[in-house]
Amino acid sequence: MNDATLHSRLAAETSPYLLQHATNPVDWYPWGPEALERARREDRPILLSIGYSACHWCHVMAHESFEDPATARLMNEHFVCVKVDREERPDLDQIYQTAHQLLTGRGGGWPLTMFLTPDGEPFYGGTYFPPRTRMGLPGFRDVLLELAAAWTSRRRSVASLGRLVVEALRQVEPDSSPTRSAGSLDGAPVQAYRERIEREFDPVHGGSRGAPKFPQSAPLEFLLGRLRRDPADAGARSMLERTLDRMARGGLFDQLGGGFFRYSTDAAWRIPHFEKMLYDNALLLPIYAEAWGLTANELFRRTAEGTADWALAEMRLPGGAFASSLDADSAGGEGAYYLWTHEELRELLDADETAAAEVVWGVSPAGNFEGANHLFGAATAAEAAARLGVPEAEAGRRLAEARRKLREARARRPRPARDDKVLTAWNALMIRGLVRAGRRLERPDYIDAASTAADFLRRELWRDGRLFAAWRVDRARFPAYLDDHAFLLDALIELLQARWRDADLEWAVALADRLLDSFADPAGALYFTARDHERLPFRPRGGADGALPGGAGVAIRALLRLGRLLGRADWLDAADRALRTLGPDLARFPAAFGSVVLALEEFLEEPRTIVLRGTPEDLAPWQEARAAAETRGDLVFAIPPDATLPEALAPKAPRGPAVAYICRGTRCLPPIGDPSALFETGDAGGG
């Protein structure tokens, strides 16, 4: 086989991660029939390597092993080597991460390195392997030789182990029979979830105790919901504000350029892993915006705007969609783009500005990361003013000037690589985040950007009634997963509340129908892959939260909201059944199902759905009442008089003077024409 043949397989891919490996001496295949057929034909095991473009340790293993000719020779001689971008193929990642946990008893991560039979059954796995044994990890070459020998000499036992793992994988997903799904739904999981948050809460730094520390969106959304329902809930307020304050002031947030890094390596949120992921920022953006609306804390507003502005400036692509991530590494190593030596700062800033930077951003000669400084909020401007003996306005001026100079200097550095593929699910999360921030912060430009991104997804990733998961270089690829459908449906419902467009409603209806047709089983369980998806070792569910919210919980909540708005009993029944199939999991592991807990809350405590009808001028007097209703969690849809509405919605939105219909669940009050009645009206009655 010549080098051109070896390199052509990944060179034809669209994933920047796969393209990074296209010139390795490894004979890589993308996942697909060609690789699987060769493994069966030649009776070779499969070496499956899963990672993503922004992953630091993926780059390390690539440099140490996949670029090494001697290691590549062993891989090519004994295995069929398959490289997968976990962001394009979360189905494969989910399956083989679970298999890794079953085989090793440890949590997974990336790079994920799995060894499979030719039928895709996993029999050995790990994450990062060094080239030679160190840090208690076996050397990768040793692993290759031992597994090649085992495949030759102990084939039957290796294959048997693979079959046992697949059987165990299938047992991980519980039965979704109607018998199992029967039962009542009550608030016990909601209370258990609250107790778990309180039990694990770090009272000093916020979030959960210990390190590493991840910015978990579901607990924060839950606390926001508690505060909306009861502004006097001191416990929810304290946990929410402490966590958001510490994350925003810490090194998890880019103090110069905005946007959040992936996670913190320490308990105080100071030193992150330096990749920036679109989804983390998309999930945190609306939380900070909503928290500002509930607390009037200006730090939360600045953080929300800093996050949105970062996404629009650095992640938005031509056409309006958003790229996936920024790399952790750049020229100089991990985090080099963001780090400063004390000497650099003294050269760039004058003495007063340097003093302010030392106080506010924790800068020191020794640094806090490998001899350099990663900036974090060590003090506020007011605290800095007191320590420096100057007025607060002067401290703020020095800090602003220091920030300007450092931003300009940083812009001259080699930038981290950007993974510019468009992922439907992650873009949907950013659309939702921009809409909620735009409404709460009164930033119509954010809503404009969200609408443009939605139009891109509809134009490029929605083909003949089917949704695709990824797009790059004018190619839509991979049948969409549950998360893609659920997150996009949720985003469209948010867009409809911000700016009604008939096309968005039509698309939302089509997505809801497609979601249930493709991902729900007769008992109501929601699967991660569609029923016509390629055959894999097992079909995972979409319930538990991971780095992203669980698609099942998001889907249930979206079906409840749209079903109540449009009077679709089939969607409401499907949401009910899906919740019941997840009931036993909620009872046993509420902490793992935060998104389902949020959906259960909405099932048990139905929010008001308010439909306003009138021109923008007619509805202007309603703005204050509308904002107050949204703040407490009501769903408010302002529909223009010329909108074309489905039959179920038309009676709630007649033409004429500005009018409001208020419903809770399927029960509606008579229409009202006085904005003040939105404050006065409680539960909707019958009718």
C-alpha positions as CSV (number, residue, x, y, z in Angstrom):
1,M,0.0,0.0,0.0
2,N,1.5,3.4,-1.0
3,D,1.3,6.5,1.1
4,A,-1.3,8.1,-1.2
5,T,-3.7,5.3,-0.5
6,L,-3.0,5.3,3.2
7,H,-3.6,9.0,3.5
8,S,-6.5,9.3,1.2
9,R,-9.1,7.9,3.6
10,L,-9.0,10.6,6.2
11,A,-8.2,13.3,3.7
12,A,-11.7,12.8,2.3
13,E,-13.3,13.5,5.6
14,T,-14.7,16.8,6.8
15,S,-13.9,16.6,10.5
16,P,-10.9,18.8,11.4
17,Y,-9.9,16.2,14.0
18,L,-9.7,13.4,11.4
19,L,-7.9,15.7,9.0
20,Q,-5.3,16.4,11.7
21,H,-4.5,12.6,11.4
22,A,-4.6,12.3,7.7
23,T,-0.8,12.3,7.2
24,N,0.0,10.0,10.1
25,P,1.9,6.8,9.1
26,V,-1.0,4.9,10.6
27,D,-3.4,3.3,8.1
28,W,-6.4,5.0,9.5
29,Y,-10.0,4.4,8.4
30,P,-13.0,6.4,9.3
31,W,-15.7,4.3,11.0
32,G,-17.7,2.6,8.3
33,P,-18.4,-0.5,6.2
34,E,-15.0,-0.5,4.6
35,A,-13.1,-0.8,7.9
36,L,-15.5,-3.3,9.4
37,E,-15.4,-5.4,6.2
38,R,-11.6,-5.5,6.1
39,A,-11.5,-6.5,9.8
40,R,-13.9,-9.4,9.1
41,R,-12.2,-10.4,5.9
42,E,-8.7,-10.5,7.4
43,D,-9.9,-11.6,10.8
44,R,-8.1,-8.7,12.5
45,P,-9.1,-6.9,15.7
46,I,-10.0,-3.2,15.4
47,L,-8.1,-0.5,17.2
48,L,-10.6,2.3,17.7
49,S,-9.3,5.7,18.7
50,I,-11.9,8.4,19.6
51,G,-11.1,12.0,20.4
52,Y,-11.8,15.6,19.3
53,S,-10.0,18.5,17.9
54,A,-9.7,20.6,21.1
55,C,-8.5,17.7,23.3
56,H,-5.0,18.3,24.8
57,W,-4.2,14.7,25.6
58,C,-5.4,13.6,22.2
59,H,-2.7,15.8,20.7
60,V,-0.2,14.4,23.1
61,M,-0.9,10.8,22.2
62,A,-0.9,11.6,18.5
63,H,2.5,13.2,18.7
64,E,4.0,10.4,20.9
65,S,2.5,7.4,19.1
66,F,0.5,8.0,16.0
67,E,3.2,10.1,14.4
68,D,5.9,7.6,15.3
69,P,6.7,5.3,12.4
70,A,7.7,2.3,14.6
71,T,4.4,2.5,16.6
72,A,2.4,3.0,13.4
73,R,4.1,-0.1,11.9
74,L,2.8,-2.2,14.8
75,M,-0.7,-0.8,14.5
76,N,-0.9,-1.4,10.8
77,E,0.6,-4.9,11.0
78,H,-1.8,-6.2,13.7
79,F,-5.0,-4.1,13.6
80,V,-7.5,-2.3,11.5
81,C,-7.1,1.2,12.8
82,V,-10.2,3.4,13.0
83,K,-10.2,7.1,14.0
84,V,-13.5,8.7,15.2
85,D,-14.4,12.3,16.0
86,R,-16.6,11.9,19.1
87,E,-18.4,15.2,18.3
88,E,-19.6,13.8,14.9
89,R,-20.3,10.3,16.3
90,P,-21.5,10.7,19.9
91,D,-23.3,7.4,19.4
92,L,-20.1,5.5,19.1
93,D,-18.5,7.5,21.9
94,Q,-21.4,6.8,24.2
95,I,-21.3,3.0,23.5
96,Y,-17.6,2.6,23.9
97,Q,-17.2,4.9,26.9
98,T,-19.7,2.7,28.7
99,A,-17.8,-0.4,27.5
100,H,-14.5,1.1,28.9
101,Q,-16.2,1.7,32.3
102,L,-17.4,-1.9,32.3
103,L,-14.0,-3.3,31.4
104,T,-11.9,-1.1,33.7
105,G,-14.2,0.0,36.5
106,R,-13.0,3.6,35.9
107,G,-14.5,6.6,34.3
108,G,-13.6,7.3,30.7
109,G,-12.4,10.3,28.8
110,W,-10.4,11.3,25.7
111,P,-8.5,10.0,23.9
112,L,-10.5,6.8,24.2
113,T,-8.6,3.8,23.0
114,M,-10.6,0.6,22.5
115,F,-9.8,-2.8,21.0
116,L,-12.7,-4.6,19.3
117,T,-13.4,-7.9,17.6
118,P,-14.2,-7.6,13.9
119,D,-17.9,-7.5,14.9
120,G,-17.3,-4.4,17.0
121,E,-17.4,-6.1,20.4
122,P,-15.0,-4.5,22.8
123,F,-12.5,-6.7,24.7
124,Y,-9.9,-4.2,26.0
125,G,-9.7,-0.4,26.5
126,G,-8.1,2.6,28.0
127,T,-7.8,6.3,27.5
128,Y,-4.4,7.9,27.1
129,F,-1.4,5.5,26.8
130,P,2.1,6.8,27.0
131,P,4.6,5.4,24.4
132,R,6.5,3.7,27.3
133,T,5.3,2.6,30.7
134,R,5.1,5.5,33.1
135,M,2.8,7.0,35.8
136,G,1.3,3.5,36.3
137,L,0.2,3.4,32.7
138,P,1.3,0.6,30.4
139,G,3.3,1.7,27.3
140,F,1.3,1.8,24.1
141,R,3.7,-0.4,22.1
142,D,3.6,-3.1,24.9
143,V,-0.2,-3.0,24.8
144,L,-0.2,-3.5,21.0
145,L,2.1,-6.5,21.2
146,E,0.3,-8.1,24.1
147,L,-3.1,-7.8,22.5
148,A,-1.9,-8.9,19.1
149,A,-0.4,-12.0,20.8
150,A,-3.7,-12.6,22.7
151,W,-5.7,-12.4,19.5
152,T,-3.5,-15.0,17.9
153,S,-3.1,-17.4,20.8
154,R,-6.3,-16.9,22.9
155,R,-8.8,-16.0,20.3
156,R,-11.7,-17.9,21.8
157,S,-11.4,-16.3,25.3
158,V,-10.9,-12.8,23.8
159,A,-14.0,-13.1,21.6
160,S,-15.9,-14.5,24.5
161,L,-15.0,-11.5,26.6
162,G,-16.2,-9.2,23.8
163,R,-19.6,-10.9,23.7
164,L,-19.9,-10.7,27.5
165,V,-19.2,-6.9,27.4
166,V,-21.9,-6.4,24.7
167,E,-24.4,-8.4,26.8
168,A,-23.4,-6.3,29.8
169,L,-23.9,-3.1,27.7
170,R,-27.4,-4.2,26.9
171,Q,-28.1,-4.9,30.6
172,V,-27.0,-1.3,31.4
173,E,-30.1,0.0,29.5
174,P,-33.1,-1.1,31.6
175,D,-36.2,-2.7,30.2
176,S,-38.7,-0.1,28.9
177,S,-41.7,-2.5,28.8
178,P,-45.2,-1.1,29.6
179,T,-45.1,-2.9,33.0
180,R,-42.0,-1.1,34.0
181,S,-43.3,2.2,32.9
182,A,-46.5,2.1,34.8
183,G,-46.5,4.1,38.0
184,S,-47.2,7.5,39.5
185,L,-45.0,10.6,39.0
186,D,-44.5,12.7,42.1
187,G,-42.1,15.3,43.5
188,A,-39.8,12.9,45.4
189,P,-37.0,12.9,42.7
190,V,-37.2,16.7,42.7
191,Q,-36.6,16.9,46.4
192,A,-33.9,14.2,46.2
193,Y,-32.1,16.2,43.5
194,R,-32.3,19.4,45.7
195,E,-30.8,17.4,48.7
196,R,-28.0,16.0,46.5
197,I,-27.1,19.6,45.4
198,E,-27.0,20.8,49.0
199,R,-25.1,17.8,50.2
200,E,-22.3,18.1,47.6
201,F,-22.2,21.9,47.5
202,D,-18.9,23.6,48.1
203,P,-19.7,26.6,50.5
204,V,-16.5,28.4,49.7
205,H,-16.1,28.1,46.0
206,G,-19.5,27.1,44.8
207,G,-20.3,24.1,42.6
208,S,-19.6,20.6,43.8
209,R,-16.8,19.9,46.3
210,G,-13.4,18.8,45.1
211,A,-11.5,18.9,41.8
212,P,-11.6,18.8,38.9
213,K,-14.6,21.1,38.8
214,F,-17.0,21.3,35.9
215,P,-19.6,24.0,35.2
216,Q,-22.7,21.8,35.5
217,S,-25.7,23.5,33.9
218,A,-28.5,21.3,35.2
219,P,-28.1,22.1,38.9
220,L,-27.8,25.8,38.1
221,E,-31.0,25.7,36.0
222,F,-32.7,23.9,38.8
223,L,-31.7,26.5,41.4
224,L,-32.8,29.3,39.0
225,G,-36.2,27.6,38.8
226,R,-36.4,27.4,42.6
227,L,-35.7,31.1,42.8
228,R,-38.3,31.9,40.1
229,R,-40.9,30.1,42.0
230,D,-39.9,31.4,45.4
231,P,-37.7,34.5,45.5
232,A,-37.4,34.0,49.3
233,D,-35.7,30.6,48.9
234,A,-32.4,31.7,50.6
235,G,-30.7,28.3,50.1
236,A,-31.2,28.3,46.4
237,R,-30.2,31.9,46.1
238,S,-27.0,31.4,48.1
239,M,-25.9,28.3,46.2
240,L,-26.7,29.9,42.8
241,E,-25.0,33.2,43.5
242,R,-21.9,31.7,45.1
243,T,-21.3,29.4,42.2
244,L,-21.9,31.9,39.5
245,D,-19.8,34.5,41.3
246,R,-16.8,32.2,41.8
247,M,-16.9,30.8,38.2
248,A,-17.1,34.3,36.7
249,R,-14.3,35.7,38.9
250,G,-12.1,32.6,38.5
251,G,-9.8,31.5,35.8
252,L,-12.6,29.3,34.3
253,F,-13.7,32.6,32.6
254,D,-11.4,34.3,30.2
255,Q,-10.9,37.6,32.0
256,L,-9.6,39.4,28.9
257,G,-11.6,37.9,26.0
258,G,-14.7,36.5,27.5
259,G,-16.1,33.0,27.3
260,F,-15.6,30.0,29.6
261,F,-13.0,27.3,29.4
262,R,-14.0,23.6,29.6
263,Y,-13.4,22.9,33.3
264,S,-11.2,23.8,36.2
265,T,-8.4,21.5,37.3
266,D,-8.6,22.9,40.9
267,A,-11.3,23.4,43.5
268,A,-11.2,27.2,43.3
269,W,-12.0,27.6,39.6
270,R,-8.5,29.2,39.0
271,I,-6.6,27.0,36.5
272,P,-8.7,25.5,33.6
273,H,-8.2,23.0,30.9
274,F,-7.8,25.6,28.2
275,E,-10.1,24.4,25.4
276,K,-13.2,26.5,24.9
277,M,-16.3,24.5,23.8
278,L,-19.3,26.0,22.2
279,Y,-21.7,24.0,24.3
280,D,-20.3,25.0,27.7
281,N,-20.7,28.7,26.8
282,A,-24.1,28.1,25.2
283,L,-25.4,26.4,28.4
284,L,-23.9,29.1,30.8
285,L,-24.9,32.1,28.8
286,P,-28.7,32.0,29.6
287,I,-28.0,31.0,33.2
288,Y,-26.0,34.2,33.8
289,A,-28.5,36.3,31.9
290,E,-31.5,34.9,33.9
291,A,-29.6,35.2,37.2
292,W,-29.0,38.9,36.5
293,G,-32.7,39.3,36.0
294,L,-33.4,37.7,39.3
295,T,-30.6,39.2,41.4
296,A,-29.6,42.5,39.6
297,N,-25.9,41.4,40.1
298,E,-24.0,43.4,37.5
299,L,-21.2,40.8,37.4
300,F,-23.7,38.3,36.1
301,R,-24.8,40.7,33.3
302,R,-21.2,41.4,32.3
303,T,-20.4,37.7,32.3
304,A,-23.4,37.0,30.1
305,E,-22.5,39.7,27.6
306,G,-18.9,38.7,27.7
307,T,-19.9,35.1,26.8
308,A,-22.3,36.1,24.0
309,D,-19.9,38.7,22.6
310,W,-17.1,36.1,22.6
311,A,-19.3,33.6,20.7
312,L,-20.3,36.2,18.1
313,A,-16.8,37.5,17.6
314,E,-14.7,34.3,17.7
315,M,-17.1,31.4,16.9
316,R,-19.6,32.7,14.4
317,L,-18.9,31.4,10.8
318,P,-19.9,32.9,7.5
319,G,-23.7,32.2,7.1
320,G,-24.3,32.7,10.9
321,A,-23.8,29.2,12.4
322,F,-21.2,28.6,15.1
323,A,-17.9,26.6,15.2
324,S,-17.5,23.8,17.7
325,S,-14.4,24.7,19.8
326,L,-11.1,26.4,20.3
327,D,-8.1,24.3,20.9
328,A,-6.4,24.1,24.3
329,D,-3.0,24.2,22.7
330,S,-1.3,26.8,20.5
331,A,2.3,27.6,19.7
332,G,4.1,27.3,23.0
333,G,2.0,24.6,24.4
334,E,-1.2,24.1,26.5
335,G,-2.8,27.5,27.4
336,A,0.1,29.5,25.9
337,Y,-2.3,31.9,24.2
338,Y,-3.7,32.9,27.6
339,L,-0.7,33.0,29.9
340,W,1.6,35.9,30.9
341,T,4.9,36.1,32.7
342,H,5.3,38.8,35.2
343,E,8.0,40.3,33.1
344,E,5.7,40.5,30.0
345,L,3.1,42.4,32.0
346,R,5.6,44.9,33.3
347,E,6.8,45.5,29.8
348,L,3.3,46.1,28.4
349,L,1.8,48.0,31.3
350,D,2.9,51.1,33.3
351,A,3.6,50.8,37.0
352,D,0.1,51.8,38.1
353,E,-1.5,49.4,35.7
354,T,0.8,46.6,36.7
355,A,-0.1,47.2,40.4
356,A,-3.8,47.0,39.5
357,A,-3.2,43.8,37.5
358,E,-1.3,42.2,40.4
359,V,-4.2,42.9,42.8
360,V,-7.2,42.2,40.6
361,W,-5.9,39.3,38.5
362,G,-3.6,37.6,41.1
363,V,-0.4,38.3,39.0
364,S,2.9,37.4,40.7
365,P,6.5,36.8,39.7
366,A,6.2,33.1,40.5
367,G,2.9,32.7,38.5
368,N,0.2,30.1,39.0
369,F,0.7,27.8,36.0
370,E,4.1,26.4,35.1
371,G,5.9,29.7,35.9
372,A,3.4,31.9,34.1
373,N,0.2,33.7,35.2
374,H,-3.3,32.7,34.2
375,L,-5.5,35.7,35.1
376,F,-8.3,35.2,37.5
377,G,-10.4,37.5,39.6
378,A,-8.4,37.7,42.8
379,A,-10.1,41.0,43.9
380,T,-12.8,43.4,42.8
381,A,-12.1,46.9,41.6
382,A,-13.4,48.3,44.9
383,E,-11.1,46.0,46.8
384,A,-8.2,46.9,44.6
385,A,-8.9,50.6,45.1
386,A,-8.8,50.1,48.9
387,R,-5.5,48.2,48.7
388,L,-3.9,50.7,46.3
389,G,-5.2,53.8,48.1
390,V,-6.9,55.3,45.1
391,P,-10.6,56.1,44.3
392,E,-12.5,53.2,42.8
393,A,-13.0,55.1,39.5
394,E,-9.2,55.4,39.2
395,A,-8.7,51.7,39.9
396,G,-11.3,50.9,37.3
397,R,-9.6,53.1,34.8
398,R,-6.2,51.5,35.3
399,L,-7.8,48.0,35.0
400,A,-9.6,49.0,31.8
401,E,-6.4,50.3,30.3
402,A,-4.5,47.2,31.3
403,R,-7.2,45.0,29.8
404,R,-7.0,46.9,26.5
405,K,-3.2,46.6,26.3
406,L,-3.2,42.9,27.1
407,R,-6.0,42.1,24.6
408,E,-4.0,43.9,21.9
409,A,-0.8,42.1,22.8
410,R,-2.6,38.7,22.9
411,A,-4.2,39.3,19.5
412,R,-0.7,39.3,18.0
413,R,0.1,35.8,19.4
414,P,-0.6,32.6,17.3
415,R,-4.2,31.8,18.0
416,P,-5.5,28.4,19.1
417,A,-6.9,26.3,16.3
418,R,-10.7,26.5,15.7
419,D,-12.7,23.4,14.9
420,D,-15.1,25.0,12.4
421,K,-17.5,22.2,11.8
422,V,-21.1,23.0,12.6
423,L,-22.9,20.6,15.0
424,T,-26.7,20.9,15.1
425,A,-27.1,20.1,18.8
426,W,-24.4,22.6,19.9
427,N,-25.7,25.3,17.6
428,A,-29.2,24.7,18.9
429,L,-27.9,25.2,22.5
430,M,-26.3,28.5,21.4
431,I,-29.4,29.6,19.7
432,R,-31.4,29.0,22.8
433,G,-28.8,30.8,24.9
434,L,-28.6,33.8,22.7
435,V,-32.4,34.1,22.6
436,R,-32.8,33.9,26.4
437,A,-29.9,36.4,26.9
438,G,-31.3,38.7,24.3
439,R,-34.7,38.8,25.9
440,R,-33.5,39.2,29.4
441,L,-30.7,41.7,28.7
442,E,-32.7,43.6,26.0
443,R,-30.2,42.8,23.3
444,P,-32.1,42.4,20.0
445,D,-28.7,41.8,18.2
446,Y,-28.4,38.5,20.1
447,I,-31.9,37.4,18.9
448,D,-31.0,38.5,15.4
449,A,-27.9,36.2,15.6
450,A,-29.9,33.3,16.9
451,S,-32.5,33.7,14.1
452,T,-29.7,33.7,11.5
453,A,-28.1,30.6,13.0
454,A,-31.5,28.8,13.0
455,D,-32.0,29.8,9.3
456,F,-28.6,28.2,8.6
457,L,-29.5,25.0,10.2
458,R,-32.8,24.8,8.3
459,R,-31.1,25.6,5.0
460,E,-28.1,23.3,5.3
461,L,-29.0,20.5,7.8
462,W,-32.7,19.9,7.2
463,R,-33.1,17.9,4.0
464,D,-36.4,16.5,2.8
465,G,-37.8,16.2,6.3
466,R,-34.7,14.7,7.9
467,L,-32.2,16.4,10.2
468,F,-28.4,15.9,10.0
469,A,-26.0,16.2,12.8
470,A,-22.9,17.9,11.3
471,W,-21.9,20.3,8.5
472,R,-18.6,21.4,7.1
473,V,-17.4,22.5,3.7
474,D,-20.9,22.5,2.2
475,R,-21.6,18.9,3.3
476,A,-24.3,17.9,5.7
477,R,-23.4,14.5,7.3
478,F,-24.5,11.8,9.7
479,P,-28.2,11.2,10.6
480,A,-29.1,13.4,13.5
481,Y,-29.4,12.0,17.0
482,L,-32.0,12.5,19.7
483,D,-30.0,15.5,21.1
484,D,-30.0,17.3,17.8
485,H,-33.8,17.0,17.5
486,A,-34.5,17.8,21.2
487,F,-32.1,20.7,21.5
488,L,-33.3,22.3,18.3
489,L,-37.0,21.9,19.2
490,D,-36.3,23.6,22.5
491,A,-34.4,26.4,20.7
492,L,-37.2,27.0,18.3
493,I,-39.7,27.3,21.1
494,E,-37.5,30.0,22.7
495,L,-37.2,31.8,19.3
496,L,-41.0,31.7,19.0
497,Q,-41.3,33.5,22.3
498,A,-38.8,36.2,21.3
499,R,-39.9,36.8,17.7
500,W,-42.8,34.9,16.2
501,R,-42.1,33.4,12.7
502,D,-44.5,31.0,11.1
503,A,-41.7,29.1,9.5
504,D,-40.2,28.4,13.0
505,L,-43.5,27.0,14.2
506,E,-43.9,24.8,11.1
507,W,-40.4,23.5,11.6
508,A,-40.9,22.8,15.3
509,V,-44.0,20.8,14.5
510,A,-42.2,18.7,12.0
511,L,-39.2,18.2,14.4
512,A,-41.6,17.0,17.2
513,D,-43.3,14.5,14.9
514,R,-39.9,13.3,13.6
515,L,-38.5,12.9,17.1
516,L,-41.3,10.7,18.3
517,D,-41.5,8.7,15.1
518,S,-37.7,8.0,15.0
519,F,-36.6,7.8,18.6
520,A,-39.5,6.6,20.8
521,D,-40.5,3.0,21.4
522,P,-44.1,1.9,22.1
523,A,-43.6,2.1,25.8
524,G,-42.4,5.7,25.5
525,A,-38.6,5.3,26.0
526,L,-36.5,7.7,24.0
527,Y,-33.4,6.3,22.4
528,F,-30.2,8.2,21.4
529,T,-30.2,6.9,17.8
530,A,-33.1,6.6,15.4
531,R,-34.7,3.3,14.7
532,D,-33.2,3.2,11.1
533,H,-29.7,4.1,12.4
534,E,-26.8,1.8,11.4
535,R,-26.6,-1.4,13.5
536,L,-24.3,-1.0,16.4
537,P,-23.5,-3.3,19.4
538,F,-26.4,-1.8,21.3
539,R,-28.9,1.1,21.1
540,P,-28.3,3.5,24.0
541,R,-31.0,5.6,25.6
542,G,-31.0,9.4,25.8
543,G,-31.7,10.0,29.5
544,A,-28.6,10.7,31.7
545,D,-26.8,14.0,31.7
546,G,-23.1,14.1,30.6
547,A,-21.2,17.1,29.3
548,L,-24.5,17.9,27.6
549,P,-28.0,17.8,29.0
550,G,-29.7,14.4,28.5
551,G,-31.7,14.6,25.3
552,A,-34.6,12.7,26.8
553,G,-35.3,15.4,29.5
554,V,-34.9,18.2,27.0
555,A,-37.3,16.5,24.6
556,I,-39.9,15.8,27.3
557,R,-39.9,19.4,28.3
558,A,-40.1,20.7,24.7
559,L,-43.0,18.3,23.9
560,L,-44.9,19.5,27.0
561,R,-44.5,23.1,26.1
562,L,-45.4,22.8,22.4
563,G,-48.1,20.2,23.1
564,R,-49.8,22.6,25.6
565,L,-49.5,25.5,23.2
566,L,-51.0,23.7,20.2
567,G,-53.3,21.3,22.0
568,R,-51.4,18.2,20.8
569,A,-52.6,15.4,23.1
570,D,-50.3,12.9,21.3
571,W,-47.2,14.9,22.3
572,L,-48.4,15.4,25.8
573,D,-49.1,11.6,26.1
574,A,-45.6,10.8,24.7
575,A,-44.0,13.1,27.3
576,D,-46.0,11.4,30.1
577,R,-44.9,8.0,28.9
578,A,-41.3,9.0,28.5
579,L,-41.2,10.3,32.1
580,R,-42.7,7.2,33.4
581,T,-40.1,5.0,31.7
582,L,-37.5,7.1,33.4
583,G,-39.2,7.0,36.8
584,P,-37.2,4.1,38.3
585,D,-33.9,5.7,37.1
586,L,-35.0,9.0,38.7
587,A,-35.8,7.3,41.9
588,R,-32.4,5.6,42.1
589,F,-30.0,8.1,40.5
590,P,-31.7,11.6,40.5
591,A,-28.3,13.3,40.4
592,A,-27.5,11.7,37.0
593,F,-30.8,12.8,35.4
594,G,-30.9,16.6,36.1
595,S,-32.5,17.4,32.8
596,V,-35.3,14.8,33.4
597,V,-35.8,16.4,36.9
598,L,-36.3,19.8,35.2
599,A,-38.8,18.2,32.9
600,L,-40.6,16.5,35.8
601,E,-40.9,19.8,37.6
602,E,-42.6,21.3,34.6
603,F,-44.9,18.2,34.3
604,L,-45.9,18.6,38.0
605,E,-46.0,22.4,38.2
606,E,-47.4,23.4,34.9
607,P,-46.2,26.9,33.9
608,R,-48.7,29.4,32.5
609,T,-48.7,29.7,28.7
610,I,-49.7,33.2,27.7
611,V,-50.6,34.0,24.1
612,L,-50.6,37.7,23.1
613,R,-52.0,38.8,19.8
614,G,-51.4,42.2,18.2
615,T,-49.0,44.4,16.4
616,P,-45.8,45.5,18.1
617,E,-47.4,48.9,18.6
618,D,-50.6,47.3,20.1
619,L,-48.5,45.2,22.5
620,A,-46.1,48.0,23.6
621,P,-48.2,48.6,26.8
622,W,-47.8,44.9,27.7
623,Q,-44.0,44.9,27.8
624,E,-43.7,45.4,31.6
625,A,-46.2,42.8,32.4
626,R,-44.7,40.4,29.8
627,A,-41.2,40.8,31.2
628,A,-42.5,40.1,34.7
629,A,-44.4,37.0,33.5
630,E,-41.2,35.7,31.8
631,T,-39.1,36.3,34.9
632,R,-41.3,34.1,37.0
633,G,-41.2,31.3,34.4
634,D,-44.3,31.8,32.3
635,L,-44.1,31.0,28.5
636,V,-45.2,34.1,26.6
637,F,-45.8,34.1,22.8
638,A,-46.5,37.4,21.1
639,I,-48.1,36.6,17.7
640,P,-48.6,39.3,15.0
641,P,-52.0,39.7,13.4
642,D,-50.8,38.5,10.0
643,A,-49.4,35.2,11.3
644,T,-50.8,32.0,9.7
645,L,-51.7,29.7,12.6
646,P,-52.6,26.1,13.0
647,E,-56.3,25.3,13.8
648,A,-55.6,24.5,17.4
649,L,-53.9,27.8,18.1
650,A,-56.1,30.1,16.0
651,P,-59.0,30.4,18.7
652,K,-56.4,31.6,21.3
653,A,-55.1,34.3,19.0
654,P,-58.0,36.1,17.2
655,R,-57.4,39.2,15.1
656,G,-58.4,42.5,16.7
657,P,-57.1,44.7,19.5
658,A,-54.3,43.5,21.7
659,V,-55.5,40.5,23.7
660,A,-54.0,37.8,25.9
661,Y,-55.0,34.2,26.5
662,I,-53.7,32.6,29.7
663,C,-53.6,28.9,30.0
664,R,-52.2,26.4,32.5
665,G,-51.8,23.0,30.9
666,T,-54.9,22.5,28.8
667,R,-57.1,24.8,30.9
668,C,-57.6,28.4,29.7
669,L,-59.2,31.6,31.1
670,P,-61.3,33.9,29.0
671,P,-59.2,36.4,27.0
672,I,-58.1,39.7,28.7
673,G,-57.3,43.1,27.2
674,D,-55.8,44.7,30.3
675,P,-52.0,44.2,30.8
676,S,-52.3,44.6,34.6
677,A,-54.4,41.4,34.6
678,L,-51.3,39.4,33.8
679,F,-50.1,40.3,37.3
680,E,-53.5,39.6,39.0
681,T,-54.5,36.4,37.2
682,G,-53.5,33.2,39.0
683,D,-54.3,29.6,37.9
684,A,-56.3,29.2,34.7
685,G,-59.7,27.7,35.2
686,G,-61.6,25.4,33.0
687,G,-63.0,26.2,29.6
